Amino acid sequence: MTKIKFITSLLLCGLTSASFAQWECRSHLASNLKPLYENSKLNWAGELEASAGYLSNNYIGNSMAFLGADLTFNRFQFYAEGAYKYWYNHDLDLKETYTQSRIGLRELSANYFSNKFSLRLGLHQMQAGDYFLLNERALGASIKYDVGDSRFVLATGTVTKNFSRNGIFCSTAYIYDIVPARTPSAGSNIGDTNFATFSFQKTISHSNKKAKAKTTGEFEAFDEFSTFESDSKKAKFGFDSYGATVYSEFGPYYENPLVDLGLNTSLKLASVGTLKAEGLYQLTQDAKTWILYLQYEKQFETKSGNLTTLQASYLTKHDIDQSGSALPRFSNLFLGEVFRMDLFDLPLVNASFKHQFTERELSIKAQYTRQCKGQKMQEADLSIGKFYLKKHLRLTALTGLMTSDDLNEWSKLARLEMRVFF
């Protein structure tokens, strides 16, 4: 059982923390991995999802079926995860129905891991070592190496629209399609859109022990109701970490290769919270620009173990060239349940509130995102999620309001989602 937990942690953590990347990931497949039979090295898990709702005078719905398998020998792991996805959209104004279904892979990888080193090959989710630049499903290789309080991350891969997180195999992009696509698409073929990144991150040692990092990846099974190891009440003011990142995108889809150079840091504000900052210089020809990311976070824990998290983020850019714009395709911030705002939509402001009732296995989340220029998109979301049947069933109710210069009036979202884990 200990070995299964270690494998699950490897799948969940990926390379780096990405709590900035999306509001939440409701999939819990990886945390349900179990032996095929007693003492079997082959572990498996499944997940079924169904939803129905209303958005902007459209009836929407989708269903998904996931199946994951893990085979581990000593320090070698092989993992595969496939899915069937179906979505439905009925336009009440046009009186037309649109449906689509697809079968695809979410991961097919071979991994080697040790206490300080991990290597992953194949189709899997990759992240850069910074705060927001990369969070994508790609075919390639990723390496993580820890030396003391330092971490080095190297990743390279190719992305196609068939398996990218925002591509044609995505579960919600089609049912939420109320405005034209804003983000550049991934390539159609292997080698069309590629990336490579190298990062260094240094954690500054403090007298109090560090809290465990939480991650939220695409298929993460983060246990929202585990005991939170909060920082010591004697937390001091000072730098918590710093790092540097080199990132590039290239391929036939690019007129000029994209190159980003970045520095980041995390600052403890004593009992006030934590501030993360990152600056990127995009030096691509004819699109030079500065990109700035700021995020404030504060967590409160009650004696009963309930946890409240407040978060506020600001992303902006300063153009050096007249045609300057934020060009990275694979950040996948997904800010807003419907609009899924990203780097292409800068400048952006985002604020969120989340409260977790530990014993009741219930969470409440509220989020507001606003685009300060351009189409001036803004969206407010609220969700309530609860586990049942010893976390084998989760029901989530979502609602939201959104508007932009492209819409004549406020759009309304109401959606109920059910997930079964086995």
N, C-alpha and C positions, 0 to 999 in steps of 0.2 A: 504493500500500500504506500509506503514511503517513496518507493521508486515512481509510482504513478503520480504522486503529488509533485515530485521533482520534474517529471516530464510535462505535467500540466503547467507548472510555473514557467518552464522554458517556452512553451507555446504562447503563454499569455504575455510574458514580459517582452518577447521579441528582442530588439536591440536596445531601445531606450524608452524612457517615459514619454508618453504622448497625450497627456491629459488635456492638452490644449486642442487636440485635433478634432474632436467631435463631441457633441453634447453628451451623448451616451451611446453605448453599443449594447443592444438588448439580447444578443446571442450569448448563450451559456453552454455551448456544445463542449468545449474543451474541458470544462470543470466536471463533466459527467463521464469522462473516459473510465472504462472498467475492463477487467480481463474478460476475454471471450469465454474462458472457463478457468477453473481454479489453477493457479500457477502458470497460466498462459502468458507468454511474452507479447501476444497480440491483444491490444486494447481497442475498444470501439465505443462509439457514442452516436446518438441520433438526435435530431431536433425537427419538429414540425411547427410551422407558423401559419397563421391565417389572420386576415384583418379585413375590416369593412369600414367604410366611412363616407364622408361628404367633403368636397372641396370645390368652391367657386362654381356652383350649379352643375357639379359632376358627381355621380356616384363612383366611388373608387374602391378597389379591393385588390388583395394579392394573397398568394399562398406560396410557401416554400417548404422543401424537404431536404435536410442535410444529413449526410452520413460521413463520419470520420473514422479513420483507422490508424493506429499507431503500433509500430513494431520496434522494440528497443533491445539491443544487445550491448551490454556494458556501457560504453560511451557513444555508441552509434544509434541513431534514431532515424526511422523512416516514417513519414507522415503523409497521409492522403486524405483529402476532404473534397467531396463532390456535392452538387446540389441540383435540384430541379426547382425552377422559379416560374410562377405564373402571375400575371397582373391583368386587371380589368378596369376599364374606364368607360362610363356611359355619360355622354354629353346630353344634358337635358334640353339645351337650346337647339342643338343640331339634330337631336334624336338619333344619334349614331353611337355605336358601341365599338370600342377598340380593345382587342385582347392580344396577348403575346405570351409565349412560353419558351423556355430555354433550358437546356441541360448544360452544365459546365463545371469546371474545376475551380475550387477556391485555393487549394494548396496541393502540391505534389513535390515533396522535398526530402533530401537526405541531409542529416545533421550529425556533426561531431561536437561534443561538449565536454568541458572539464570545469574545474572551479574557477579558472581565470580566462579560459579561452572557449569560444564557440564559433563554429563554421557551419553555415547553412547554404545548401545548393539546390537549385530548382525553382519552382514557382512558390513564392511565399511573400508575406508582407514585409516590407523593408522600411526602415526609418533611419534618418540621419541622426547624428548625435547632438543636434541643436534642439531648439524648442518648437519649431513650426515648419521647417522647410520641406520635409519629405515624409509622407506616410502613405505608401502605395503598395499594391500587389504587383509584383514584377517577376520575370524569369531571369535569374542571375545568381549572384553570390553575395553573401554578407558575412562579415567577420567582426567579432567583438573580442577585445583583449583588455583585461584589467591588470594593472600594475600598481599595487598599493592603493592610493586614493585617486589614481588616474585611470581613465578609460579611453581606448582608441576604437573607433568604429570606421570600417571600410565597407562600402557597398556599391555594387554596380549591377545594372539590369536593363532589360528592355520591357516596355509596356505596350500592350495593344488594347484596343477597345473591347476585345472579347473577354478579358479578365480584369481590366482595371476597376478600381473601386467606384469610379464614376462612369463606367462604360455600359455597354448594352446588357451586361449580366447583372447590373445593379437592381436591387429589389424595389426601390422607391422613386428613382429619378423619373420614371415614366408616369406613374400615377400622380406625381406632383408637378407635372409639366404645364404650368400656367403662364410661364414667360419663356421667351426664346433662350436657348442655351447660351451662356456667357463665357464659360471656360473653354479654352482650346481642347479639342478632343485628342485622345491618344491615337497612335498610328493603327492602320489596319493590319499590317504585317510585322513579323518579328524584325527588329532592326530599324523600324521607322522612327520611333521615339525612344531614346535611351537616356540614361543618367549614370553618373558616377559621383561619389562623395567620399570625403575623408574628414573625420572630426576628432578632436581631442577635448576631453572634459576632465577637469581637476576639481575634486571635492575637498574643501578646506576642513581639516579636522577640528572638532570642538570637544570640550570636556564632556558634554552630554552626548549620549548615543544618538545616532541618526535614525529617523523614522524610516520605515520601509517605504520604498517608492511604489506608487500605484500607477497602473498603466491602463489605457483604454484603446486597444487596437480594434481592427475591423471585426475579428472573430473572438475578441477577448471574452473570458468568462469571469470577469472581476466579481469577487464575492462582495457585494455591496454591504453585507451585514456582518462581516467579520469584525472583530475588535480592532479599533483604530489605534495604532501606536502613535499618539500625538507627541509633539516635541515637549521637552521639559518645560514646566512653568517658569523656569529660570532662563529661558531662551534669551540670548544676548543679541545686541545689534552688531551686525558685521557681515562680511562677505561669506557666502556659503559655498559658492562654486564659480568657476569661470572656464571658458572654453573657446575654441576656434573651429571654423568649418570652411571647407572648400567644396563647392558643389557645381556640377556642370550638367547640362542637357545638350544632346546632339543627335543628329540623324537627318535623313532626307526631308523631314517635315520642317526643319529649321533653316531659314535663310542664313543665319549666323549662329554658331554655337553659343549657348547661354553659359555664362560663368558668374558665380556668386562667391564673394569672400565675406565671411562673417565672424563677429566676435559676440559672445554672450556672457552673462553673469547672473547670479542669483544672490539676492541680498536679504538677510534676515532683519526684520524690523522689530526685534524683540517680541513683545506680546501683541504687537499691532498686526503682524502677518508676514508675508513673504512677497518680495517684488522680484520678478524676472524681467530681464531686458536683453534684447538682441538687436544688433545693427548689421545690415547686409549692404555691400556695395555690388551692384549689378553692373558689370563692365562690358556687357554685350554691345557690339557695334550698333550705333544709331539708337540705342535704347538704354543708355547709362542712367542709373537712378539709385538713390538711397532708399532702403526699406527699413523701417523701425518697428519693433514689436515690444510692447510693454504688457505685463500681466501682474495683477495684484491678487493675492489669495489669502483668505483667513478661514481657519477651521475652529469650530467650537465642539467640545464633547461634553455631554452631561454625565453625571455619575452613573446613570443607567446604561450608558453606552451609546445613546443616540448621538448622531453626528450632523452638524450643520456646516456647509461649505459655502462661502461667499467668494465670488470671482468676478473680476472686471478686466477686460483686455482692450487694448487700442493698437491698431495696425495702420500705418500710414506710409507714404512714400514722398520723396522729393525728387522731381525729375531734373536731370542734368541736360539731357537732350530733349528737344521738343516732342519727339515721338516716344519718350520714355514711358514705360509701363512695367508693372510687375509681371514677369514672364514665366516663372516656374509653374509647370503644369500639374505637379503631383503632390502638392501640400495637402489637399483634401481636408481643409478645415471644417467644411460642412456646417457653417454657422447658420442656424435656422433650420427647422425641421423640413420646410418646404423650399425656401430659396437656396439653401445650402451655399451661402456666400463664401468666397474664397479669395486668394491673393489677387486674382484678376479684378476684384471689385473694390480694391482699396480706394480711399481710406475707410476703415470699419471700426465700429465701437460695439463691444459685446459685454453684457453683464448677466450673471446667472446666480440663482439661489437653489440650493439643494439641501433637503433634510431627510435623513434616514432614521426610521423608527426600527431599531435593531430587533427587539423581541417580536414585533408585529411583522417583520420582514416586509416593510412598506416604505416606499420612497416618494417624495414629492419634489418636483423640479420645475423651476420657472426660468425663462431665458428671454432676453431682449437683444436684438441685433439691429444695427442701423448702418447703412451706407451713407457716408457724409456727402458724397458728390455723385456724379454720373446719373444713374437711374433713381438714386435716392431710395433704394429699397429699405424697408424696415419690417421687422417681424417680431411678434411676441408669442411665445409658446408656453404651454403648461402641460405637464404629464404627471400621472399618478400610476405607479406600478406596485404590484404586490405578488409575492410568491405564495403558492399553495402546494399541498401534497409533498411536503418535505423538499421543496424547491424543484419539483418535477413539472410544475405548471406555473406560468407567470402570465398575469393579465395586466395590460397597460392601456390606459385611456389617455388620448392626446387631443389637445385642442390648440388653436392658434388663430391669430389675425395677422394679415400681411398686406402691404400695399407698396406701390412704386409708381414712377412716372409713366410706366407702360400699362398700368391698370387704371380703369375708369373709376373703380371703387374698391373699398376694402374687401379682400377675399377672406373667407372663413373656412377653417378646418375643424372637423370632428372625426376622430378615428379610434376604433377599438381594436386592439391587437392581442392575440393569444399565442403563446409559445408553450410547447410541450417538449420536455427533455427526457430522454430515455437512454 
